[in-house]
């Protein structure tokens, strides 16, 4: 009898642990229509959303409910944007520069190296990373000390048109777009990990890293792939997506820039 009770206890414990470890999935909530806008990049600031409208060369400012507050025109192909300390950092693909937009003012981010079609930028805790598209490299600054790593190629540590970048967990995550994968590096530019090759992506254009998950836009396959940080696929989102380009989590809400659909798809955890 004691053996039976002990065995039953182990079974119940395993079931409890299994339930606790079960990954909750993201579930569709709503769609935010953007009219004629073609969203490429997303960022958030003070509870509001900002959208880079690449084809119409503008930024769109939305409130927390998705209502358009105003549009800021005059950019040249804005791409994957970022926010920091009240400013929006805009990679201008057509101008080969990063523009800092704050209030009604615009300034150019000064860099030692010249850019060739910057496609993405991420800023966090004094660190800045830039995806330099045609130079097939990443620029990274940790408290003002810049390094450059990568070159054109398909081997680990090489890129074929990197499109977006994200720093998290003391690592640099790169959407290596036309190598159809995500690469992960340390702060010295040393390759640590490659994610997504088994899923046969076709143009990994956008990337976002949360506390426990990695989100990637698979542009040509009209889907979002969600991984744990070890690279295990957890969920695939595809319904209603037409050429997704970027992902953002804000206030426990997942936003997807649906480029061809001209909208934002909104998801919540079940």
LUMSE-94938 format. One record per residue (C-alpha): residue number from 1; residue in one letter; z, x, y. Coordinates in pm, whole numbers. Layout:
N
[NUM,'a',[Z,X,Y]]
...
***
This chain:
270
[1,'x',[0,0,0]]
[2,'x',[88,283,240]]
[3,'x',[-250,448,174]]
[4,'x',[-427,119,244]]
[5,'x',[-243,70,575]]
[6,'x',[-320,430,676]]
[7,'x',[-691,386,595]]
[8,'x',[-705,56,784]]
[9,'x',[-544,226,1082]]
[10,'x',[-808,498,1082]]
[11,'x',[-1090,241,1068]]
[12,'x',[-944,45,1360]]
[13,'x',[-897,365,1561]]
[14,'x',[-1259,469,1503]]
[15,'x',[-1382,125,1607]]
[16,'x',[-1172,139,1924]]
[17,'x',[-1302,485,2014]]
[18,'x',[-1659,376,1943]]
[19,'x',[-1623,81,2183]]
[20,'x',[-1475,304,2453]]
[21,'x',[-1758,555,2419]]
[22,'x',[-2033,297,2417]]
[23,'x',[-2263,354,2714]]
[24,'x',[-2307,54,2937]]
[25,'x',[-2666,-13,3041]]
[26,'x',[-2817,-90,3379]]
[27,'x',[-2931,-449,3421]]
[28,'x',[-3184,-596,3666]]
[29,'x',[-3032,-767,3971]]
[30,'x',[-3305,-831,4229]]
[31,'x',[-3616,-703,4406]]
[32,'x',[-3633,-604,4773]]
[33,'x',[-3984,-668,4904]]
[34,'x',[-4109,-402,5147]]
[35,'x',[-4429,-576,5257]]
[36,'x',[-4706,-319,5294]]
[37,'x',[-4476,-19,5260]]
[38,'x',[-4526,232,4978]]
[39,'x',[-4182,381,4902]]
[40,'x',[-4173,743,4790]]
[41,'x',[-3822,863,4873]]
[42,'x',[-3477,708,4907]]
[43,'x',[-3147,805,5063]]
[44,'x',[-2836,628,5191]]
[45,'x',[-2615,675,5494]]
[46,'x',[-2309,474,5599]]
[47,'x',[-2387,199,5349]]
[48,'x',[-2746,158,5467]]
[49,'x',[-3068,253,5289]]
[50,'x',[-3350,467,5420]]
[51,'x',[-3697,464,5264]]
[52,'x',[-3977,718,5310]]
[53,'x',[-4299,518,5334]]
[54,'x',[-4551,786,5241]]
[55,'x',[-4880,605,5293]]
[56,'x',[-4778,457,5628]]
[57,'x',[-4613,776,5758]]
[58,'x',[-4282,619,5850]]
[59,'x',[-3915,582,5765]]
[60,'x',[-3773,236,5703]]
[61,'x',[-3406,164,5776]]
[62,'x',[-3250,-122,5577]]
[63,'x',[-2901,-268,5584]]
[64,'x',[-2685,-299,5272]]
[65,'x',[-2853,-628,5177]]
[66,'x',[-3204,-486,5201]]
[67,'x',[-3299,-636,5539]]
[68,'x',[-3530,-413,5744]]
[69,'x',[-3355,-306,6066]]
[70,'x',[-3625,-84,6214]]
[71,'x',[-3911,152,6132]]
[72,'x',[-3956,504,6264]]
[73,'x',[-4321,610,6273]]
[74,'x',[-4507,933,6331]]
[75,'x',[-4427,1139,6021]]
[76,'x',[-4696,1303,5810]]
[77,'x',[-4654,1194,5449]]
[78,'x',[-4271,1178,5425]]
[79,'x',[-4156,1243,5071]]
[80,'x',[-3815,1262,4893]]
[81,'x',[-3567,1244,5179]]
[82,'x',[-3195,1327,5207]]
[83,'x',[-2909,1247,5446]]
[84,'x',[-2624,1459,5577]]
[85,'x',[-2379,1418,5867]]
[86,'x',[-2569,1142,6042]]
[87,'x',[-2911,1304,6001]]
[88,'x',[-3208,1224,5778]]
[89,'x',[-3391,1528,5640]]
[90,'x',[-3759,1448,5595]]
[91,'x',[-3996,1671,5394]]
[92,'x',[-4328,1622,5573]]
[93,'x',[-4583,1697,5305]]
[94,'x',[-4868,1689,5557]]
[95,'x',[-4699,1920,5810]]
[96,'x',[-4551,2178,5571]]
[97,'x',[-4208,2137,5725]]
[98,'x',[-3869,1968,5698]]
[99,'x',[-3796,1745,5997]]
[100,'x',[-3438,1651,6087]]
[101,'x',[-3421,1300,6232]]
[102,'x',[-3105,1192,6414]]
[103,'x',[-3087,903,6660]]
[104,'x',[-3407,930,6859]]
[105,'x',[-3442,1305,6821]]
[106,'x',[-3642,1516,6579]]
[107,'x',[-3601,1886,6516]]
[108,'x',[-3760,2121,6267]]
[109,'x',[-3547,2287,6001]]
[110,'x',[-3579,2662,6054]]
[111,'x',[-3652,2860,5740]]
[112,'x',[-3737,3225,5687]]
[113,'x',[-4003,3132,5429]]
[114,'x',[-4297,2905,5507]]
[115,'x',[-4341,2586,5304]]
[116,'x',[-4658,2452,5149]]
[117,'x',[-4628,2072,5118]]
[118,'x',[-4250,2027,5071]]
[119,'x',[-4195,1731,4841]]
[120,'x',[-3820,1692,4805]]
[121,'x',[-3487,1795,4952]]
[122,'x',[-3123,1748,4856]]
[123,'x',[-2809,1832,5053]]
[124,'x',[-2453,1829,4924]]
[125,'x',[-2130,2013,5010]]
[126,'x',[-2301,2280,5218]]
[127,'x',[-2579,2335,4966]]
[128,'x',[-2944,2262,5031]]
[129,'x',[-3233,2265,4782]]
[130,'x',[-3603,2217,4859]]
[131,'x',[-3893,2151,4620]]
[132,'x',[-4186,2354,4758]]
[133,'x',[-4477,2173,4589]]
[134,'x',[-4782,2399,4623]]
[135,'x',[-4578,2719,4607]]
[136,'x',[-4440,2609,4267]]
[137,'x',[-4086,2709,4356]]
[138,'x',[-3741,2598,4466]]
[139,'x',[-3560,2720,4776]]
[140,'x',[-3182,2701,4751]]
[141,'x',[-2908,2773,5003]]
[142,'x',[-2539,2796,4925]]
[143,'x',[-2358,2813,5261]]
[144,'x',[-2658,2966,5437]]
[145,'x',[-2760,3227,5180]]
[146,'x',[-3115,3138,5071]]
[147,'x',[-3280,3228,4743]]
[148,'x',[-3625,3141,4608]]
[149,'x',[-3703,3102,4239]]
[150,'x',[-3992,2989,4023]]
[151,'x',[-4365,3045,4004]]
[152,'x',[-4666,2856,3868]]
[153,'x',[-4657,2826,3492]]
[154,'x',[-4534,2630,3194]]
[155,'x',[-4262,2857,3052]]
[156,'x',[-3890,2804,3110]]
[157,'x',[-3811,2878,3474]]
[158,'x',[-4172,2822,3584]]
[159,'x',[-4305,2512,3760]]
[160,'x',[-4621,2311,3789]]
[161,'x',[-4583,2122,4117]]
[162,'x',[-4208,2051,4148]]
[163,'x',[-4165,1723,4332]]
[164,'x',[-3793,1655,4365]]
[165,'x',[-3462,1837,4336]]
[166,'x',[-3092,1747,4308]]
[167,'x',[-2774,1959,4304]]
[168,'x',[-2476,1840,4099]]
[169,'x',[-2210,1982,3865]]
[170,'x',[-2271,2335,3996]]
[171,'x',[-2632,2312,3881]]
[172,'x',[-2979,2258,4029]]
[173,'x',[-3189,1985,3865]]
[174,'x',[-3566,1996,3925]]
[175,'x',[-3829,1728,3864]]
[176,'x',[-4100,1961,3734]]
[177,'x',[-4361,1692,3789]]
[178,'x',[-4677,1803,3612]]
[179,'x',[-4501,2000,3343]]
[180,'x',[-4366,1652,3262]]
[181,'x',[-4002,1756,3234]]
[182,'x',[-3673,1823,3411]]
[183,'x',[-3542,2178,3434]]
[184,'x',[-3182,2273,3504]]
[185,'x',[-3070,2600,3672]]
[186,'x',[-2755,2772,3789]]
[187,'x',[-2702,2865,4152]]
[188,'x',[-2871,3202,4097]]
[189,'x',[-3191,3037,3972]]
[190,'x',[-3135,3119,3604]]
[191,'x',[-3280,2860,3365]]
[192,'x',[-3015,2670,3166]]
[193,'x',[-3178,2365,3012]]
[194,'x',[-3498,2161,2979]]
[195,'x',[-3482,1782,2944]]
[196,'x',[-3739,1515,2868]]
[197,'x',[-4008,1688,2668]]
[198,'x',[-3950,1467,2362]]
[199,'x',[-4012,1152,2566]]
[200,'x',[-4365,1268,2660]]
[201,'x',[-4332,1204,3032]]
[202,'x',[-4641,1192,3248]]
[203,'x',[-4550,1310,3601]]
[204,'x',[-4174,1342,3649]]
[205,'x',[-4174,1272,4022]]
[206,'x',[-3820,1170,4119]]
[207,'x',[-3472,1266,4007]]
[208,'x',[-3111,1164,4062]]
[209,'x',[-2792,1295,3900]]
[210,'x',[-2468,1094,3888]]
[211,'x',[-2129,1190,3748]]
[212,'x',[-2245,1137,3392]]
[213,'x',[-2617,1055,3391]]
[214,'x',[-2957,1195,3482]]
[215,'x',[-3228,957,3610]]
[216,'x',[-3598,1048,3611]]
[217,'x',[-3905,857,3725]]
[218,'x',[-4191,879,3477]]
[219,'x',[-4461,794,3730]]
[220,'x',[-4771,749,3516]]
[221,'x',[-4585,566,3238]]
[222,'x',[-4426,317,3483]]
[223,'x',[-4070,374,3369]]
[224,'x',[-3729,522,3445]]
[225,'x',[-3565,742,3182]]
[226,'x',[-3186,770,3184]]
[227,'x',[-3016,1058,3002]]
[228,'x',[-2666,1187,2958]]
[229,'x',[-2610,1534,3101]]
[230,'x',[-2676,1695,2764]]
[231,'x',[-3027,1548,2762]]
[232,'x',[-2977,1256,2523]]
[233,'x',[-3186,952,2616]]
[234,'x',[-2960,654,2689]]
[235,'x',[-3187,390,2839]]
[236,'x',[-3545,323,2946]]
[237,'x',[-3630,82,3230]]
[238,'x',[-3990,-32,3260]]
[239,'x',[-4014,-405,3329]]
[240,'x',[-4174,-474,3666]]
[241,'x',[-4223,-108,3752]]
[242,'x',[-4554,15,3893]]
[243,'x',[-4560,389,3963]]
[244,'x',[-4188,448,4039]]
[245,'x',[-4122,753,4255]]
[246,'x',[-3751,786,4327]]
[247,'x',[-3401,669,4228]]
[248,'x',[-3074,633,4418]]
[249,'x',[-2725,514,4332]]
[250,'x',[-2522,372,4620]]
[251,'x',[-2208,157,4592]]
[252,'x',[-2244,137,4212]]
[253,'x',[-2596,-2,4257]]
[254,'x',[-2915,158,4126]]
[255,'x',[-3222,144,4353]]
[256,'x',[-3571,233,4231]]
[257,'x',[-3857,309,4469]]
[258,'x',[-4144,113,4315]]
[259,'x',[-4441,278,4486]]
[260,'x',[-4735,64,4375]]
[261,'x',[-4522,-252,4361]]
[262,'x',[-4427,-195,4729]]
[263,'x',[-4066,-285,4670]]
[264,'x',[-3725,-162,4564]]
[265,'x',[-3598,-271,4223]]
[266,'x',[-3220,-316,4218]]
[267,'x',[-2997,-278,3910]]
[268,'x',[-2626,-307,3830]]
[269,'x',[-2422,-194,3531]]
[270,'x',[-2373,-481,3283]]
***
